[in-house]
Amino acid sequence: MLRRRAVAVAALVLLAVGRASAHGGSLAEGVREPLTIPTWLFLSTGGAAVGASFLLASFVTDRSLIDAIHDWRRSVPVPARRILVGILRALGVAGLAVVFVAGYLGPEEPRANAAILLVWVGWWAGLSMSAYLLGNSWAVLNPWRTIADLLPSLDLPYPDRLGAWPSVLGLLGLVFLEVVSPLAENASLLATTVLAYSVVTLAGAVLVGPETWFGKVDPPARVFRYYGRVAPIAADEDGLRVRLPGTALSERRLVDGRDEVAFVVALLWVTTFDGFVATPAWADVARPLVSAGLPPLATYLFGMLVGFALFSSLYFFAADLAHRSADTFLTPAALAERFAPPLLAIVAGYHVAHYLDYFLGLSPALAEALAAPLATREAILTLPIPGWFGGFSLASIIVGHLLAIWVAHAAAYDLFPGRLQAIRSQYPFIAVMVVYTMTSLWVISQPDAALPYL
Amino acid sequence: MSEHDDYHVPPTESVYECEYCERPFAREELRALHRGLEHASALDDEEVEQFRDAHGGEDESLRLFRLKALAVLVVLYFTLLMIYAVV
């Protein structure tokens, strides 16, 4: 039996790796093997693991221990900070220039094109990973921020009631574009998209000022900022501040207002949607809709919005339930804010599972392409990833969940005076996490299908 | 959103308000616990006594909760073990 189980685990591992070939990863070869255990068992095991880790966390009721873990921090001064920041900013702008030059003039083969490799392998996979594993460097690297700071600004007032909603729409819009268009294969299309994004971003920054634009509206800046909150390192006035990974997520006011909660849920949803569209189930949903006369693009948009509505209503429903189960006068909205940051740890875990082997496999190609952006190549240099390496993918999903459960636990203890009350407040949110986990595992367990109608 | 907007007390509910920070609580023990945790240095003897009582009462129910949680964990573990043995 043990051996059989080992085979089952290995299959899960392979599946987790296989999914890495989704979209951005349409460059990489996926490994896909059928599950050796029934899907329902695979899903229940995943769900049970999340539930069990909540029960284990609930044994920790010592407030001083939780506080000690979450209050631990060290400051590290950074020498020659201004020079370092200047170098990083210049690197960011140089990267943007590479995307334009290689995008329009570079080789057509996607895996030899520096623009495609830099955007998908370097930025979307690599820099995102560094953002939640180490710290958010995009705040400094962001070339649009560097350019916008040099431009004059009209500093028009930004309407407060818009809040983070434009960035929620922007995130959904950008991921929609990534799913439905060949942005990972067609370099000049990618460069044109980046150009369009640059025009919108710089115009916006000039209108309302870079601080407001990148603080409220710009979706990538918000994604990286949120990823950075999972990370152990953060920048402050004196230098760098080091904390234990994820412990910053339990802080008050990290996510403020329904709009910012919606952004966190949207980030979780788009990670799922990206894989969902490559499942046969999506093809089964899309076909009847398209034959009924809905245009294919509208079908994808419809699928994306319905899924987002489901994910967010489920989350806000959980906040309502928690309001009751905790016996508190705190509003459901306040609870929704406090329990949203843990979801970021889950998102980070899935991101590693999707992109780690993709990033490592193609990073030699990226380095080679950056060394000579316009050269055409016969052979693409890739790093062969051994099968056992997929274990890291599965482990990262588990670690993400464990971290999320711990952070929710710490937030509940910070919020409620009663220890049992703090445990009860988490029930609905844990149930939601179980549902999210099982959804993602289900997506992972599905065979890879070509995206219908694209 | 300020800290104050986070609370909403329905007019029909009985409410126990903290005398130090005006936070509302649904039960007297929760207020006693809150006072002990957040305003420990300001409390008089009676409030300290109330905190001790509430804390002790909670220990009792926590013990019971832990037993139940342990039972659920054991059941979960063996159920999965059985299923994996059969499937």
Interface residues (C-beta under 8 A of the other chain):
Chain A: M1 R4 R5 A8 I37 P38 L41 S44 T45 A48 G51 A52 L55 L56 S58 F59 T61 R63 D256 G257 D327 T328 F329 L330 T331 A333 A334 E337 F416 P417 G418 R419 L420 Q421 I423
Chain B: M1 D5 D6 Y7 H8 V9 E13 V15 P24 F25 A26 R27 E29 L30 R31 L33 H34 L37 E38 E58 S61 L62 F65 R66 A69 V72 L73 L76 Y77 L80 I83 Y84 A85 V87
